[in-house]
Amino acid sequence: MKIVQRAIWFIESHLADPIGLSAVAAASGASRFHLSRSFAHVVSQSVSSYMRSRRLSEAAKLLADGNADILNVALSVGYGSHEAFTRAFHAQFGVLPTHVKTQRTCAAITLQEPFFVPTDTTTRLDDPSYRNEGPLLLAGIREFRTFEERAGIPDQWRRFVAVMGDIANQNATSTFGVCFEPAHDEEGFDYMAAVSVSSLDDLPEGLTGVRLPKRRYAVFQHKDHVSTIGATCAAIFGDWKQATADTLETSPTSMIECYGRSFDPETGRGGFEVWIPIESDTNS
């Protein structure tokens, strides 16, 4: 199951890149044959079919949102020409890209959403360390997700990395994934892929800024591949929460992933920290 989790993460993180089965297998730590067999068993599609349908589905969403340039959309999902993209789009959906762009909707076609691989929730969780962090100014892409839509987070990171270089006043080298309680009573969460900045002025279009006050955090180490973060979260909010004497802070921010120098965004390996806000007299 972990092989397929890693494969899905790598594909979703590289939708615009010219990757093939060999690259996905290498990132998954498996042979091409082993990955192909495991992937088809879990997803009921081949690796190449899934990649193609995901890229074209993201392209369809861009067209429905009003992106006027079909060639730019084609390039953004890894197609080198208008003609190749149009042929693939028609073969996938039975309509031309111009139809979706003109109608401004994907209602007439069946999209391939990111496939969610259930996480093995059994993991060994080391005791956390504790420290104060903040205040933090963060700038990034913030989107609401149901729990069933968690598989779309790698693509959110892909889109954020593409514009990250346009953000002024960035601090240090860490990036952050922040989970917020939803503003209303939805079953889900807001997820923000972000960097720390010294000012929230003049953010590029489409980016959101947020200020997190100084807090006390329980800091856990996630040492496995990033695609298995669900197992660490399950252990934190399950066994650890039940056993700890710490009281989780009542806050819109439920969890922060801090990706430092050791984390490799190309492979998803290297580990990162998970910060859980707890109550403390040092908060401000």
Secondary structure, 3 states (H helix, E strand, C coil): CHHHHHHHHHHHHCCCCCCCHHHHHHHHCCCHHHHHHHHHHHHCCCHHHHHHHHHHHHHHHHHHCCCCCHHHHHHHCCCCCHHHHHHHHHHHHCCCHHHHHHHCCCCCCCCCCCCCCCCCCCCCCCCCEEEEECCEEEEEEEEEEEHHHHHHHHHHHHHHHHHHCCCCCEEEEEEEEEEECCCCCCCEEEEEEEEEECCCCCCCCCCEEEEECCEEEEEEEECCCHHHHHHHHHHHHHHHHHHCCCCECCCCEEEEEEECCCCECCCCECCEEEEEEECCCCCC
